[in-house]
C-alpha cells in the first residue's frame, strides 16, 4: 500500500490532471470539488452525509453494503414511483407503458400497477413476472420480433391488452391460435419509419435494415394492416412506431409521426376505417454523464402533442388514442450500482501519459452495456469524503477480457484504495437485466430502499444456483465419494 501511495503522489499534479488531457473525452472536466454530486445523475433521495458517506433514501451505502454486500443494485423506490407518476401526469389522456426489459421483478411490476401505468413485456417469461406482480393483463403490451406459439398462446389465454405484431408469420400464428382458442387478439402493427435516430446503431430501431417491424416505405406495413383488419379473430387497434432508445429530443419523432399518420390515412383510404390507436414508442434518454441533457416529461409531452396534432390535422384524421413508452427514463435514474475497489493500478500509455485503472468486484457480467456499445457512465467514491487531488481513472471489472470496462473515464480521488466503495449512478435500466454468468460470476442482488429500510427485489445469485444447472455435479460428487 505504501508503494501505491508514493506512485499516486508522484503524478497527482502532473499532466494527467490538466483539463487539456488528450486521453479523456472533451466533455469531462476536472472537478473543483471531488466530493460534489451532480444532482441530475442521481435519484432524488441521494446525498452525502456529514461524514462524506453517500446516502440513499436515508440509508448510508456503508450500512447497505454491510447488509447485502457488493456488487449490488439499489433502487430509490420513491424516486422510481415519482418518475412513473411524472410521465403519467405529463401525458395525461395518453397511455404510458413501462419497459419491462429495462428492469423487471414482481415487486417492480406491482409498483407499476399501483401507479397506473401499462407494462410492456418482450417474452413469455416477462409476461409471467408481470402477471405474478399483479399487473392487469389488459394493461400489458406484448412485444417481440419472434414470439413463439407458446408465448402467443400464453398472451392470448392471459388476455393481454395488445400484441405488437412484427411479421406475417406471427399474424398467421395468431390467426391459428385464436381459431383454436376461440378468442380475439387485439393487435398493433409495428412499423419502421426509416428514421435514423441519433443514438447508437444497436439501439436505433426505425431504420429499414434491421429486424423489427414492417417497412412503411416498401409497402409491407400497409399490407400487414389490411391483413389484420380482414382477419376474423384479430381486432386491429392501430400502428406502433419506435425509433430507438436514449433519445434526447423529439426532432426525429416529427418525421416518424408524419410517416405514420400518412400510413394511417392510406389505410383509411383503402378500407374506410379509422384506426383508433397510435403508439409513438419513446426510448427517452437519461443523464449518464455531465454531457447528457435529457428533456423533462413536461417538455417531451408539449413537443409530442404539438407534433402529432399538426400531422393529424394535415391528413384530416380522427384523433386516435396515443401511447408512449418512456423506456429507461423511469427505471434508469432511480438506481445506483455499488462496487468494492479491489486494486488500483497506474499504467504508462502513449504520449507520456498515465492512466489509473480501478478494478472492482463486478464488471461486464453485471453491466455489459459499456462493452456492448460503448455506453458511458459516471462514478464517485461513496464511503467517505476525500481531500485528495482528482485523478483520471478507468473503472474496470474482474473478468478475463480487455473490454471489461464499467466507467471509461472519470475523475476519482487520488487517495482511492482497496476496500473503498464506488457508486455508479443511472444504473437502474438494462444493467442487471442484461447480466450474465461470464467466468461463472454470480449475478448481484437488486434491492430497493425507502425511508432507510431495505427490501430485496432479486436476491444475490449463489454458486449453488449455478451448480444446480450443471448435470455433471452429481457425477463429480459420486467420483469424490468413490475416491474417498
FENVEN-V775821 format. One record per residue. N is the residue number from 0. RES is the residue in one letter. SS is DSSP state (H for helix, E for strand, L for the rest). Layout:
n=<N | N>
res=<RES | RES>
ss=<SS | SS>
This chain:
n=<0 | 1 | 2 | 3 | 4 | 5 | 6 | 7 | 8 | 9 | 10 | 11 | 12 | 13 | 14 | 15 | 16 | 17 | 18 | 19 | 20 | 21 | 22 | 23 | 24 | 25 | 26 | 27 | 28 | 29 | 30 | 31 | 32 | 33 | 34 | 35 | 36 | 37 | 38 | 39 | 40 | 41 | 42 | 43 | 44 | 45 | 46 | 47 | 48 | 49 | 50 | 51 | 52 | 53 | 54 | 55 | 56 | 57 | 58 | 59 | 60 | 61 | 62 | 63 | 64 | 65 | 66 | 67 | 68 | 69 | 70 | 71 | 72 | 73 | 74 | 75 | 76 | 77 | 78 | 79 | 80 | 81 | 82 | 83 | 84 | 85 | 86 | 87 | 88 | 89 | 90 | 91 | 92 | 93 | 94 | 95 | 96 | 97 | 98 | 99 | 100 | 101 | 102 | 103 | 104 | 105 | 106 | 107 | 108 | 109 | 110 | 111 | 112 | 113 | 114 | 115 | 116 | 117 | 118 | 119 | 120 | 121 | 122 | 123 | 124 | 125 | 126 | 127 | 128 | 129 | 130 | 131 | 132 | 133 | 134 | 135 | 136 | 137 | 138 | 139 | 140 | 141 | 142 | 143 | 144 | 145 | 146 | 147 | 148 | 149 | 150 | 151 | 152 | 153 | 154 | 155 | 156 | 157 | 158 | 159 | 160 | 161 | 162 | 163 | 164 | 165 | 166 | 167 | 168 | 169 | 170 | 171 | 172 | 173 | 174 | 175 | 176 | 177 | 178 | 179 | 180 | 181 | 182 | 183 | 184 | 185 | 186 | 187 | 188 | 189 | 190 | 191 | 192 | 193 | 194 | 195 | 196 | 197 | 198 | 199 | 200 | 201 | 202 | 203 | 204 | 205 | 206 | 207 | 208 | 209 | 210 | 211 | 212 | 213 | 214 | 215 | 216 | 217 | 218 | 219 | 220 | 221 | 222 | 223 | 224 | 225 | 226 | 227 | 228 | 229 | 230 | 231 | 232 | 233 | 234 | 235 | 236 | 237 | 238 | 239 | 240 | 241 | 242 | 243 | 244 | 245 | 246 | 247 | 248 | 249 | 250 | 251 | 252 | 253 | 254 | 255 | 256 | 257 | 258 | 259 | 260 | 261 | 262 | 263 | 264 | 265 | 266 | 267 | 268 | 269 | 270 | 271 | 272 | 273 | 274 | 275 | 276 | 277 | 278 | 279 | 280 | 281 | 282 | 283 | 284 | 285 | 286 | 287 | 288 | 289 | 290 | 291 | 292 | 293 | 294 | 295 | 296 | 297 | 298 | 299 | 300 | 301 | 302 | 303 | 304 | 305 | 306 | 307 | 308 | 309 | 310 | 311 | 312 | 313 | 314 | 315 | 316 | 317 | 318 | 319 | 320 | 321 | 322 | 323 | 324 | 325 | 326 | 327 | 328 | 329 | 330 | 331 | 332 | 333 | 334 | 335 | 336 | 337 | 338 | 339 | 340 | 341 | 342 | 343 | 344 | 345 | 346 | 347 | 348 | 349 | 350 | 351 | 352 | 353 | 354 | 355 | 356 | 357 | 358 | 359 | 360 | 361 | 362 | 363 | 364 | 365 | 366 | 367 | 368 | 369 | 370 | 371 | 372 | 373 | 374 | 375 | 376 | 377 | 378 | 379 | 380 | 381 | 382 | 383 | 384 | 385 | 386 | 387 | 388 | 389 | 390 | 391 | 392 | 393 | 394 | 395 | 396 | 397 | 398 | 399 | 400 | 401 | 402 | 403 | 404 | 405 | 406 | 407 | 408 | 409 | 410 | 411 | 412 | 413 | 414 | 415 | 416 | 417 | 418 | 419 | 420 | 421 | 422 | 423 | 424 | 425 | 426 | 427 | 428 | 429 | 430 | 431 | 432 | 433 | 434 | 435 | 436 | 437 | 438 | 439 | 440 | 441 | 442 | 443 | 444 | 445 | 446 | 447 | 448 | 449 | 450 | 451 | 452 | 453 | 454 | 455 | 456 | 457 | 458 | 459 | 460 | 461 | 462 | 463 | 464 | 465 | 466 | 467 | 468 | 469 | 470 | 471 | 472 | 473 | 474 | 475 | 476 | 477 | 478 | 479 | 480 | 481 | 482 | 483>
res=<X | X | X | X | X | X | X | X | X | X | X | X | X | X | X | X | X | X | X | X | X | X | X | X | X | X | X | X | X | X | X | X | X | X | X | X | X | X | X | X | X | X | X | X | X | X | X | X | X | X | X | X | X | X | X | X | X | X | X | X | X | X | X | X | X | X | X | X | X | X | X | X | X | X | X | X | X | X | X | X | X | X | X | X | X | X | X | X | X | X | X | X | X | X | X | X | X | X | X | X | X | X | X | X | X | X | X | X | X | X | X | X | X | X | X | X | X | X | X | X | X | X | X | X | X | X | X | X | X | X | X | X | X | X | X | X | X | X | X | X | X | X | X | X | X | X | X | X | X | X | X | X | X | X | X | X | X | X | X | X | X | X | X | X | X | X | X | X | X | X | X | X | X | X | X | X | X | X | X | X | X | X | X | X | X | X | X | X | X | X | X | X | X | X | X | X | X | X | X | X | X | X | X | X | X | X | X | X | X | X | X | X | X | X | X | X | X | X | X | X | X | X | X | X | X | X | X | X | X | X | X | X | X | X | X | X | X | X | X | X | X | X | X | X | X | X | X | X | X | X | X | X | X | X | X | X | X | X | X | X | X | X | X | X | X | X | X | X | X | X | X | X | X | X | X | X | X | X | X | X | X | X | X | X | X | X | X | X | X | X | X | X | X | X | X | X | X | X | X | X | X | X | X | X | X | X | X | X | X | X | X | X | X | X | X | X | X | X | X | X | X | X | X | X | X | X | X | X | X | X | X | X | X | X | X | X | X | X | X | X | X | X | X | X | X | X | X | X | X | X | X | X | X | X | X | X | X | X | X | X | X | X | X | X | X | X | X | X | X | X | X | X | X | X | X | X | X | X | X | X | X | X | X | X | X | X | X | X | X | X | X | X | X | X | X | X | X | X | X | X | X | X | X | X | X | X | X | X | X | X | X | X | X | X | X | X | X | X | X | X | X | X | X | X | X | X | X | X | X | X | X | X | X | X | X | X | X | X | X | X | X | X | X | X | X | X | X | X | X | X | X | X | X | X | X | X | X | X | X | X | X | X | X | X | X | X | X | X | X | X | X | X | X | X | X | X | X | X | X | X | X | X | X | X>
ss=<L | H | H | H | H | H | H | H | H | H | H | L | L | L | H | H | H | L | L | L | L | L | L | L | L | L | L | L | L | L | L | L | L | L | L | L | L | L | H | H | H | L | L | L | L | E | E | E | L | L | L | L | L | E | E | E | L | L | E | E | H | H | H | H | H | H | H | H | L | L | L | E | E | E | E | E | H | H | H | H | H | H | H | H | H | H | H | H | H | H | L | L | L | L | E | E | E | E | E | L | L | L | L | L | L | H | H | H | H | H | H | H | H | H | H | L | L | E | E | E | E | L | L | H | H | H | H | H | H | H | H | H | L | L | L | L | H | H | H | E | E | E | L | L | L | L | L | L | H | H | H | H | H | H | H | H | H | H | L | L | L | E | E | E | E | L | L | H | H | H | H | H | H | H | H | H | H | H | H | H | H | L | L | L | E | E | E | E | E | E | E | E | L | L | L | L | L | L | L | L | H | H | H | E | L | L | L | L | L | L | L | L | L | E | E | L | L | L | L | H | H | H | H | H | H | H | H | H | H | H | L | L | L | E | E | E | E | E | E | E | E | L | L | E | L | L | E | L | L | L | H | H | H | H | H | H | H | H | H | H | H | H | H | H | H | H | H | H | H | H | H | L | L | L | L | L | E | E | E | E | E | E | L | E | L | L | L | L | L | L | L | L | L | L | L | L | H | H | H | H | H | H | H | H | H | H | H | H | H | H | H | H | H | H | H | L | L | L | L | L | E | E | E | E | E | L | L | H | H | H | H | H | H | H | E | E | E | E | E | E | E | E | E | E | E | E | E | E | L | H | H | H | L | E | E | E | E | E | E | E | L | L | L | L | L | L | L | L | H | H | H | H | H | L | L | L | L | L | L | E | E | L | L | L | L | L | L | L | L | E | E | E | E | E | E | E | L | L | L | L | L | L | L | L | E | E | E | E | E | E | E | E | E | L | L | L | L | L | L | L | E | E | E | E | L | L | L | L | L | L | L | H | H | H | L | L | L | H | H | H | L | L | L | L | E | E | E | E | E | E | L | L | E | E | E | E | E | E | L | L | L | L | H | H | H | H | H | L | L | L | L | L | H | H | H | H | H | H | H | H | H | H | H | L>
